[in-house]
Amino acid sequence: MEQMIDMRPAEPVFPLGLNETRTAWSAPRDEGAPARLLFVGCDAACPDVDRVAGVRLVAVVPSMRAAGHLRAMIAADILWIAGAQAIESETFADLMAAAAERQCGLVCETTLAALDRVAAAVPDALRTQWLVDADPAERLVALAAARPSARLAVHDISRDEAMERIDRLQDEVARISRLLGELAGQPGLAGAPRPGGGIVGYDTGVRAPTRDFSVMPRSFEPEERTRDRQRAKAVRHMLRQRRMREQYFAADLFADPAWDMLLDLYAARLERQPVSVSSLCIAAAVPATTALRWIKTMTDAGIFLREADPQDGRRIFIALSDGANEAMARYFEALDE
């Protein structure tokens, strides 16, 4: 692999004068040309780019020089960051700013322990593929998904079970969105595609209401709060039952991360508790990389929402949209009947 990597930038880099600043500009991209990849990390960690169609490795650079290198490139399509948890906060923030300026896709590798901190530093506008303790197949899938072209073409040698899971992901999320919309008595959840085209719920914007996460003494709880506590207890009991099945059968036999995350977020909302990205990944009961793909897809569909932590800007929370929350409430009301 080392023989195939040019440590020097393949794109020309022009020096700046003392009083000259560079405005981020990308040359028009030839649709038939391969996507240009800048890898941030060590040479040994670089993926086998030749196994993914339509991607060309431009350079491998250390994190300290990555932002400047990215800004100096004439064109960049994909930025891959390996070991994001080890990069200094200021260096990482500068790199994210450069990626936003160049409007390139991002593949970000980190650990589960650092996921909340790293995710909070990545701008929402970036098309991000997350990798947490990923295997080689997941890395190839992420690289294919990060390409600027809408069609994800991967050589047959890399099209394995992991790629098939990605193919099923969109269909599964669309099905869940339709079912939740029907339960809530709506034509579709906010963020879901309309049958005739367009997006539901984006005319006025969709945000979850601001919630008070403090808990008052139970002796002063209103009837609604008591009802919410009882419903939350029932939802948690359902989650425990789902986990118990894994003691007797293979865990992947019942893998349903979308439903597990919906249950966890619904219980948390009833409990007035925030849910971090890493916590939701654990609740999904699947590998973190798979859970992050589900979170991204469910967020894009308007079922989940990202909320900043008011106490810590380095962390974000995931919450149910109002439409999804209402659908979950109607579902459990139907179960009680």
Sequence and secondary structure as in RCSB ss.txt:
>XXXX:A:sequence
MEQMIDMRPAEPVFPLGLNETRTAWSAPRDEGAPARLLFVGCDAACPDVDRVAGVRLVAVVPSMRAAGHLRAMIA
ADILWIAGAQAIESETFADLMAAAAERQCGLVCETTLAALDRVAAAVPDALRTQWLVDADPAERLVALAAARPSA
RLAVHDISRDEAMERIDRLQDEVARISRLLGELAGQPGLAGAPRPGGGIVGYDTGVRAPTRDFSVMPRSFEPEER
TRDRQRAKAVRHMLRQRRMREQYFAADLFADPAWDMLLDLYAARLERQPVSVSSLCIAAAVPATTALRWIKTMTD
AGIFLREADPQDGRRIFIALSDGANEAMARYFEALDE
>XXXX:A:secstr
 GGG  SS SS      TT           TTS EEEEEES GGG   GGGSTTEEEEEEE HHHHHHHHHHSS 
  EEEES GGGS HHHHHHHHHHHHHHT EEEEEE TTTHHHHHHHS TTS EEEEES  HHHHHHHHHHHSSSS
S    GGG SHHHHHHHHHHHHHHHHHHHHHHHTT SS TTSB TTSSBTT SS             GGG  HHH
HHHHHHHHHHHHHHHHHHHGGGTS GGGG  HHHHHHHHHHHHHHTT   BHHHHHHHHTS HHHHHHHHHHHHH
TTSEEEEE TT TT EEEEE HHHHHHHHHHHHHHH 
